């Protein structure tokens, strides 16, 4: 039986592990931290449970497709609930728009706010749905090794959408600034400014409005644990607290991985850990220099806050986006000036509104996120400043003062991303999906010098986000099985 060692246990690694095991390989997964799931870890303190990373469950078809590859269904491993409304966008004091759970309801909302916009949104969504179909069918499951992968009869008809950007497409017909910001918001998941993101990526609007926002009971960690359960059923072996400290090679072949606890040999090696960090362990066998990584356009890092409340939060939903400040100014501070934001947008999540298993009755768990530039200064004082800003803005916009309800809070920032995940430059989401970082222009899935060493995850194809991570795991495995 051939053997595979996989570094890391995030979504791309878990997907790779399942596919390699299905193909008959004996698979061992090595996880640096104390639990499996990578960034989808669960933090539990005094009966309060917090997803540490991903919190938006979009593109449910990708998860269904993954489990179907093993003759399984999502419902075999975790329970899903569609959120209605999907989320709330807050624009100021008692000024918000709730995004409903069907395209028809959302079109009606747009039409009510800006007469005539419903017709334009309907056309925009038809195109977004078609782009989604083409992307999921023709493009994202390719290994990113040739420009020819981008060329099909259908994608060729849409080449102009790689020249135009999201902002141009949205703003051509929609004039209301609030509606514009709602349509431009999903590309934040792709980690780039809307005016730098190709219009083709409006397929994320179909993921948003068309497919809806879902919640896995138990949090996103339940998804990771579901994949771990599937992997174990397939015979995968897991080891936690096993940080890789060295990779040995001989005659253009990786031979073994060294951790602080032991040595693991294999026929094939896959790294789902941070690509840049993995390259440091490869010494002279790396694909890219440190200078290369410094020049890449990264998606944002984040200041995260995990907060326990001794009462329910009244005036907000499960998912809430605070767009009560200047969207473009904040984007400029992330990507252009690369400085601490003055008045940032932020995201507030209260998943216990949907899932009472996360805390005691009458209580609430809160997760707050502020996107910030990579490589920023990061310390406790800065975290405190921005947490107070969040509380002040919630009070101003909703009239609710949460400060007296806090039981405890934990913060997580740029420095923590580097330490816990070895995240390159402290990024939270991977490489931005700009035109010059798409498909073949992203870091390659194969090591150019070691024939049996491969990469998966958010820094390679197809890109950032949990569904793309599942796809990345399949992409690298399909390539290995075809070529080794």
C-alpha positions in Angstrom: 0.0 0.0 0.0 1.3 3.4 -0.9 1.6 6.0 1.8 0.8 9.7 2.1 1.6 12.2 4.8 -0.4 15.4 4.9 0.7 18.5 6.8 -2.1 20.4 8.5 -5.8 19.5 9.1 -7.7 22.4 7.6 -10.4 21.9 5.0 -8.1 21.4 2.1 -6.0 18.8 4.0 -9.1 17.0 5.2 -10.4 16.8 1.6 -7.0 15.6 0.3 -6.9 13.0 3.1 -10.3 11.6 2.2 -9.6 11.4 -1.6 -6.2 9.8 -1.1 -7.6 7.2 1.3 -10.4 6.4 -1.1 -7.7 5.9 -3.8 -6.1 3.2 -1.6 -3.3 5.2 0.0 -2.5 4.8 3.7 -2.9 8.4 4.9 -1.4 10.1 8.0 -2.4 13.7 8.9 -0.1 15.8 11.1 -1.7 18.8 12.9 0.5 21.5 14.6 -2.2 22.6 17.1 -4.2 20.9 19.8 -7.3 20.0 17.8 -8.2 19.1 14.2 -9.9 21.5 11.7 -7.2 24.1 11.1 -8.8 27.6 11.3 -12.2 26.0 11.9 -11.2 25.2 15.5 -13.6 25.5 18.4 -12.7 27.4 21.6 -14.7 26.5 24.7 -14.6 28.5 27.9 -16.9 28.2 30.9 -19.7 26.6 28.8 -19.4 29.2 26.0 -18.4 27.8 22.6 -16.8 29.9 19.8 -15.9 29.1 16.2 -12.4 30.5 15.9 -12.5 31.0 12.2 -15.0 30.5 9.4 -18.6 31.5 10.2 -20.4 31.9 6.8 -21.7 28.7 5.2 -22.1 29.5 1.5 -22.1 27.4 -1.6 -23.8 24.3 0.0 -23.6 22.5 -3.3 -19.8 22.2 -3.0 -20.1 20.5 0.3 -22.8 18.2 -1.0 -20.6 17.4 -4.0 -17.7 16.6 -1.7 -19.6 14.1 0.4 -21.3 12.6 -2.6 -17.9 11.6 -4.0 -17.8 9.1 -1.1 -21.4 8.0 -1.5 -22.5 10.1 1.5 -24.6 13.2 2.2 -24.0 16.3 4.3 -26.8 15.2 6.6 -24.9 12.0 7.4 -22.3 14.2 9.3 -24.0 17.5 10.4 -27.3 19.3 10.4 -27.9 22.5 8.3 -30.4 25.3 8.8 -31.0 28.0 6.2 -31.0 31.4 7.8 -34.0 33.7 7.2 -33.2 36.6 7.0 -29.7 35.6 5.8 -28.0 38.7 7.4 -28.5 42.3 8.3 -26.5 45.3 6.9 -26.4 48.2 9.3 -25.8 51.7 7.8 -26.4 53.9 10.7 -28.8 54.7 13.6 -31.9 52.5 13.2 -30.9 52.3 9.5 -30.5 48.8 8.2 -31.4 46.4 5.4 -32.2 42.8 6.0 -31.2 40.4 3.2 -33.9 37.8 2.9 -33.6 34.1 2.0 -34.8 34.1 -1.7 -33.8 36.1 -4.8 -37.4 37.2 -5.2 -37.6 38.7 -1.8 -34.2 40.4 -2.3 -35.2 41.9 -5.6 -38.3 43.2 -4.0 -36.2 44.9 -1.3 -34.0 46.5 -3.9 -37.0 47.7 -5.9 -38.5 49.3 -2.7 -35.3 51.2 -2.0 -34.5 52.2 -5.5 -37.3 51.9 -8.0 -36.1 50.3 -11.2 -33.1 48.5 -9.5 -35.1 45.3 -9.2 -35.0 44.8 -13.0 -31.2 45.5 -13.1 -30.6 43.1 -10.1 -32.6 40.4 -11.8 -30.4 40.7 -14.9 -27.2 40.9 -12.8 -28.2 37.8 -10.9 -28.9 35.8 -14.1 -25.4 36.6 -15.2 -24.0 35.7 -11.7 -25.8 32.4 -11.8 -24.4 31.6 -15.3 -20.9 32.6 -14.2 -21.2 30.4 -11.1 -22.2 27.4 -13.3 -19.2 28.0 -15.6 -16.8 28.5 -12.7 -17.9 25.4 -10.8 -18.2 23.2 -14.0 -15.2 24.3 -16.1 -12.7 26.3 -14.1 -12.2 25.8 -10.4 -11.6 22.1 -10.5 -8.5 22.6 -12.8 -5.0 22.4 -11.4 -3.9 25.9 -12.5 -1.0 24.6 -14.6 -1.9 26.0 -18.0 -3.6 29.1 -19.4 -5.6 26.7 -21.6 -7.5 25.7 -18.5 -9.3 29.0 -18.7 -10.4 28.5 -22.2 -13.6 26.8 -23.0 -16.4 27.7 -25.5 -18.4 29.2 -22.6 -15.6 30.9 -20.7 -14.3 32.4 -24.0 -17.6 34.2 -24.4 -17.0 35.9 -21.0 -13.4 37.0 -21.4 -14.7 40.6 -21.2 -15.7 39.9 -17.6 -12.0 39.3 -16.7 -11.2 42.8 -18.0 -14.1 44.6 -16.3 -14.2 44.8 -12.5 -17.0 44.2 -10.0 -17.4 47.9 -9.2 -17.9 48.8 -12.9 -20.5 46.1 -13.3 -22.4 47.0 -10.1 -22.4 50.7 -10.4 -23.4 50.9 -14.1 -27.1 50.4 -13.2 -27.4 50.5 -9.4 -27.2 54.1 -8.0 -28.1 53.8 -4.4 -24.8 53.6 -2.4 -26.3 51.2 0.2 -27.4 48.7 -2.5 -24.0 49.1 -4.2 -22.2 48.2 -1.0 -24.4 45.1 -0.5 -23.6 43.8 -4.0 -19.9 44.6 -3.6 -19.6 43.0 -0.2 -19.3 39.3 -1.3 -15.9 39.9 -3.0 -14.5 40.7 0.4 -14.5 36.9 0.8 -12.1 36.9 -2.2 -9.9 39.3 -0.4 -9.6 42.2 -2.8 -11.1 45.7 -3.5 -14.2 45.5 -5.8 -12.5 47.7 -8.3 -9.6 45.2 -8.5 -11.7 42.1 -8.7 -12.7 40.8 -12.2 -16.4 41.1 -12.9 -16.5 37.3 -13.6 -16.3 36.8 -9.8 -19.8 38.2 -9.4 -20.6 34.5 -9.2 -20.2 35.1 -5.5 -23.4 37.1 -5.6 -25.1 33.9 -6.7 -23.6 32.1 -3.8 -25.0 34.9 -1.6 -28.5 35.7 -3.0 -29.1 32.6 -5.1 -27.9 29.8 -2.8 -28.5 31.5 0.5 -26.7 31.6 3.9 -26.8 28.4 6.0 -25.7 27.4 9.5 -24.2 24.1 10.5 -25.5 23.2 14.0 -22.7 23.2 16.4 -20.8 25.8 14.4 -18.3 25.5 11.5 -16.2 23.2 13.6 -19.0 20.6 13.2 -18.2 20.7 9.4 -14.5 20.0 10.1 -15.3 17.2 12.5 -17.8 15.7 10.0 -14.9 15.5 7.5 -12.6 14.1 10.2 -15.2 11.4 10.9 -15.5 10.6 7.2 -11.7 10.4 6.9 -11.4 8.0 9.9 -14.1 5.8 8.3 -11.8 5.7 5.2 -8.8 4.7 7.4 -7.0 8.1 7.8 -4.8 8.4 10.9 -4.5 11.7 12.7 -1.9 13.2 15.1 -2.4 16.5 16.9 0.4 18.6 18.6 2.7 17.5 15.8 4.4 20.5 14.4 6.6 19.8 11.4 10.2 21.1 11.9 12.0 19.6 8.9 11.5 17.9 5.6 14.3 15.5 4.4 14.8 14.7 0.7 17.1 12.7 -1.6 17.5 12.5 -5.4 14.6 14.9 -6.1 12.3 13.1 -3.8 11.0 14.1 -0.4 11.7 11.1 2.0 10.5 12.0 5.4 9.0 14.6 7.6 10.4 15.4 11.0 8.3 16.7 13.9 9.2 17.4 17.5 7.9 14.0 18.4 9.0 11.7 15.6 9.7 10.9 11.9 7.1 10.1 9.2 8.1 8.5 5.9 5.8 8.4 2.9 5.6 7.9 -0.9 3.7 11.2 -1.4 3.7 14.4 0.7 1.0 17.1 0.6 1.1 20.3 2.6 -2.1 22.0 3.5 -0.2 24.2 5.9 0.7 27.8 5.0 2.5 27.5 1.6 5.2 30.1 2.4 6.0 28.5 5.8 6.2 25.1 4.2 8.7 26.4 1.7 11.0 27.5 4.6 11.2 23.9 5.7 12.3 22.8 2.2 15.5 24.7 2.2 16.9 24.8 -1.4 13.9 23.0 -2.8 11.4 25.9 -2.5 9.4 27.2 -5.5 9.4 30.8 -4.5 11.6 33.3 -2.7 10.7 35.4 0.4 10.7 38.4 -1.9 8.0 36.7 -4.0 5.7 36.4 -1.0 6.3 40.0 0.0 5.2 41.2 -3.5 2.0 39.3 -3.6 -1.4 40.9 -2.9 -2.8 39.2 0.2 -6.4 39.2 1.4 -6.8 41.0 4.7 -5.8 39.9 8.1 -8.3 40.5 10.9 -8.8 41.6 14.5 -11.1 39.0 16.0 -13.0 39.1 19.3 -14.7 36.2 21.0 -17.1 37.6 23.6 -19.4 35.9 26.1 -22.6 37.8 27.2 -24.8 37.0 30.2 -27.9 38.0 28.3 -29.4 37.9 24.8 -28.5 40.6 22.3 -31.8 42.2 21.3 -31.4 44.3 18.2 -29.2 42.3 15.9 -29.4 39.0 13.9 -27.1 36.0 13.6 -25.0 37.7 10.9 -24.6 41.5 10.9 -22.4 43.7 8.7 -21.7 47.2 10.0 -21.4 49.4 6.9 -22.0 52.7 8.8 -18.7 54.2 7.7 -16.9 54.7 4.4 -16.5 51.3 2.6 -13.9 52.7 0.1 -11.8 54.5 2.7 -11.5 51.3 4.8 -10.6 49.3 1.6 -7.9 51.9 0.9 -6.4 51.5 4.4 -6.3 47.7 3.9 -4.8 47.5 0.4 -3.2 50.9 -0.5 -1.9 52.8 2.5 -1.7 49.6 4.7 -2.4 51.3 7.9 -4.6 50.8 11.0 -8.2 51.9 10.0 -9.7 55.0 11.4 -13.4 54.0 11.1 -13.5 50.4 9.9 -16.4 48.4 8.7 -16.9 45.3 10.9 -18.8 42.1 11.2 -20.8 40.9 14.2 -21.9 37.3 14.6 -24.3 36.0 17.3 -24.6 32.3 16.3 -26.3 31.4 19.6 -29.4 33.1 18.2 -29.6 30.1 15.9 -27.9 27.5 18.0 -28.6 27.3 21.8 -26.0 24.5 22.2 -23.3 27.1 22.1 -24.0 28.6 25.5 -26.5 28.5 28.4 -30.1 29.6 28.1 -30.6 33.3 28.0 -26.9 33.9 27.2 -25.1 34.8 24.0 -21.8 34.2 22.2 -20.4 37.0 20.1 -17.8 36.9 17.4 -16.6 40.2 15.9 -14.2 40.7 13.0 -12.5 43.8 11.7 -10.6 43.3 8.3 -7.2 45.0 8.5 -4.0 45.0 6.4 -1.4 42.3 6.7 1.9 43.0 8.5 0.3 45.5 10.8 1.5 46.5 14.2 -0.5 44.4 16.7 -0.8 44.5 20.5 -3.3 44.3 23.4 -3.7 48.1 23.5 -4.7 48.2 19.8 -7.1 45.3 20.3 -8.8 47.1 23.2 -9.1 50.3 21.2 -10.9 48.6 18.4 -13.1 46.5 20.6 -14.4 49.7 22.3 -15.0 51.1 18.9 -17.2 48.1 18.1 -19.2 48.5 21.3 -19.6 52.2 20.7 -20.9 51.7 17.1 -23.3 49.0 18.1 -24.7 51.3 20.8 -25.0 54.2 18.4 -26.6 52.2 15.6 -28.9 49.9 17.6 -29.4 51.7 20.9 -28.1 48.7 22.8 -25.2 49.0 25.3 -23.5 45.6 25.5 -20.7 46.6 27.8 -22.5 45.7 31.0 -23.4 42.2 29.7 -19.8 41.0 28.9 -18.7 37.9 30.9 -15.3 37.7 29.3 -13.6 38.3 25.9 -10.6 37.0 24.0 -9.0 38.8 21.1 -7.0 37.4 18.2 -4.9 39.5 15.7 -2.2 39.6 13.1 0.4 38.3 15.4 -1.8 35.4 16.5 -2.4 34.4 12.8 1.3 34.1 12.4 1.9 32.2 15.6 -1.1 29.7 15.5 -1.2 29.1 11.8 2.2 30.2 10.5 0.1 32.5 8.3 2.2 34.4 5.8 2.3 38.0 6.8 -0.5 37.4 9.2 -3.2 37.0 6.5 -6.6 35.6 7.4 -8.0 34.6 4.0 -5.1 33.8 1.7 -4.1 35.5 -1.6 -6.5 38.0 -3.1 -8.3 36.9 -6.3 -7.0 39.7 -8.5 -6.6 39.2 -12.3 -2.9 38.7 -11.9 -3.4 36.1 -9.1 -6.0 33.9 -10.9 -5.6 30.2 -11.9 -2.2 29.6 -13.5 -0.9 32.9 -11.9 -1.4 31.5 -8.4 1.4 29.5 -6.6 1.5 26.1 -8.2 0.2 22.9 -6.6 3.4 20.9 -7.3 7.0 21.4 -6.0 9.2 22.1 -9.0 12.2 20.2 -7.7 10.7 17.4 -5.5 8.6 15.0 -7.7 6.5 13.7 -4.8 5.7 17.0 -2.9 2.5 19.0 -3.4 0.5 21.9 -2.0 -3.1 22.5 -1.3 -5.1 25.3 0.4 -5.9 29.0 0.2 -2.6 30.1 -1.2 -2.8 28.0 -4.3 -5.7 27.1 -6.6 -8.6 27.9 -6.7 -8.4 30.5 -4.0 -9.6 31.7 -0.6 -12.7 30.5 1.3 -13.9 27.1 2.7 -15.6 25.8 -0.5 -12.5 26.6 -2.5 -10.5 24.8 0.1 -12.5 21.6 -0.4 -12.0 22.0 -4.1 -8.3 22.5 -3.7 -8.1 19.2 -1.8 -9.7 17.4 -4.7 -7.7 19.3 -7.3 -4.3 18.3 -5.9 -5.4 14.7 -5.3 -6.7 14.3 -8.8 -3.4 15.6 -10.2 -1.4 13.2 -8.0 -3.4 10.2 -8.9 -3.2 11.0 -12.6 0.5 11.7 -12.7 2.1 9.5 -10.0 
